[in-house]
Amino acid sequence: MSFILSPLLCLILLVTAAASTSAQDGRQRITLQPPEKKFVNYRIPARQYDEMNLNGWRVFIEKPLLQRNPKLANKALARLDRKLQQALAILPQEAGGDLRSLSLYLMIGPQARGGGRDNGLEFFQQDAPDFHAELDPLWRNCVVVYCAYNYSDQSEFWALKALVHEFSHAHFAHRWRSDNPDLYDCWEHAMQLGLYHNVKDDQGKNVPKFPACTS
């Protein structure tokens, strides 16, 4: 089956390959790494969730979020619902089946008993908890929204962009090998052309190096 991807989605997919070596031409291919994230142990103490169906999506809400701030939980869920619909509308139709298999986790953030990150989303593959002892063992083939307040408070553009970015990681992981040389070469060519350097963000501010260069 063939897939037709927009240039934007293609580039987002390409940069998920952090380091790879091509067996075809022997060239070592290494991409820049994003900054390390703050360490948080999401396995101990064990997290608890309430599950809900959000228009066909399985969403797990960290229980302290619902217990302490149900208004914030509902606000974050409403935004997530809108952005899920928008994301599927702009991504290739063929990707919908894969993406619908994902679960989503909505976390309370730093206020959790075990702590938590105060921003960001992240996709985890099916076996991720088997290799990372700090991850919740339930986080398999899922996207984690680390902080409900941050996700509710950011701009409409970034709330959608962040979700599309993680969906692109998921689509890449489901469809391609991380050491695909054609995908890497396309990204490398974009870097050689200076794309995604000195660009404007959604507020008109200059960004010397856009995240597409590293993640």
N, C-alpha and C positions, 0 to 999 in steps of 0.2 A: 504494500500500500504506500502510495506517495503522499507527501505532505507539502503544502504550500505555506511558507512562513513569511510574514512581513519582515522587512529589513530590521526594524526595531527589535522584534521578538528574536530574530536570528542572532543578533549581536548579544542580546541578553543571555541566550542559551549558550553561546560560544564561551563566554567568560566564566562559566561554571567549571571548566576544566582547569584546575589549579596548577597541575604539573603533569606533563605527559611526554612519552617518548614514542616516536613513530618507528614501527618495524619496517616501513616501506623505504624510507630514505636515511634512517639512522640519525636524524637530527634530534637533539634534545630540545624539548619545548617547555619553557617554564614561564608561567605568568606571575605577575606581582601578587602578593598575598595581602588581603585586607587586614586591618589592625586586629589584634587579639581582643576578644570580648572579656568583660569582667567574669570571673569564675563564680558560678552559683551551683550549689548541689541541689538538683531537682529530684534526686532519688531519696535522699535522707534529709529531713523526715519525709515520709511518703505524702504525696499530694492527693487530695480528694476532689472529685469533680461531680457535677450534675450534668447529665447528658440531655441534649434537646435536639429536635429536628428543626433545622432552619431552612425551610423551603427545599428540602431534599438533602441538605448537607448535615453531616453528623458533627455537632459542636459540643465540646466538653468545656464547661465553665468551672473555674476553680471555686470551690465552695465558699471560701472566705469572701470572695468578691460578691456573691449573691447575698451572703448573710450580713455583711457590713455595709454594702453600698449597692442595693438592688437598682437604684436609679441609674448609677453609672453603668452597671451591667447591661441594663436595657438600652442605654444610649449606645454603648459599644456594639451590642448585638444588632441594633438597627443600622448602624453605619456598616458593619460587616456584611449584613444582608444586601445593602445597596451596592457595595463594592464587589461582592461576589457576582451579582447580576451584571454589573458593568464589565467586569473582567471577562466573563464568558462571552459577552457580546463583542469584545474587540479581539479576542484570541481566535486562532483557527478553529473552526467547528470540529475538526478531527480530534482536537485536544480535549474536548469536553468529557469524553468517557473516562480518560485517564484521570483528569482532575477531579471528577465526581467521586473517585475512589478514595480521595484524601479525607482525613478527619481534620478538624480544626480545634485548637485548644486556646481558650481565652483566659489569660492569667491576670492576677491582681497586681503583680509587680513587686516592688521592694517591700510593700506592707505585709507580704506573706510571712508566716512564722519562720520559714526556712530562708527568707530573703527572695530576691528576684531581680531581674533586669528592669530598667525603667524605660526601655524603648525597644523597637525593632520587631521584626517577624523573622521566622526561620523555618525552612523546610528540612525534615529529617526523613531519610530513607528507612525502609522496612527494618534493616538490621542495625541502625544507628546505635540504639541502646546497648547492643552486644559489644560494641567497641568503645563506648564512652560511659564510664561508670557513674558520671555525674548526671546523666540524663534519666528522666522518668522512664521506667521500663515500658510504659504505655505509649510513648511517643514513637510510633512506627507508621511510616507513610502518612505523614501529617504536616501541617503548618501550625506553628505555635505563634500566637500573638502575645508577646511577653508582658505587656502592660496595657490594661484596658483604658486607663486614663490617657496615656500617651496616644493610643490609637484614636481615641475619641477627640483629642484636642488638636491633632495635626490637620493640615490643610486637606481639602478634598483631593487634590492632585496627589499628594504623598500617600494618602491612605489607599488610593487605587494603585499607584506606582509600586508601593511596597508589596502589595498582594500579587500583582502581575509578575514582579521580579521573582518571588518565591514559587509561584506557579510555573514559571519558566524553568527554574531549577528542577522542579518535579517532573515536568514534561521531558526535559533533557534526560534525567535519570531513568525514566521509564522507557525511553526510545533509543538512546545512544550510549555508547561506551565513552568513558571519560577521556580515553586516549585517542579519540577520533582525530586524525591529522587534518582532515579537510576543514573541520570546524575550527580547530586551533589556527590554521593558516589564515582563515578568513578574519579572525580576531586580530592576529598579528599584523595583517595588512591594514586593518583599520587603525591600529596603533601607529604604524609607520606613516600613515597619512595625517596623523595628528588629530584624528577624530576624538571627540569627547574630552578635549583639553580646552580650557578657557571658554566655557560655554555659560549661558545664563540659566539660572534656576527659575522656579516658578514665580519668584518674587523679583526677578530682574537682576539678582546679584551674580557677579562673576564667580565661577567655580574653576580653579586652575586645573583640577583633574577630577572628572566625574566618576562616580562609583563604577560605571561600566568598565573602567580601566582595570579594576581589581577584583570585582565580585559579581 
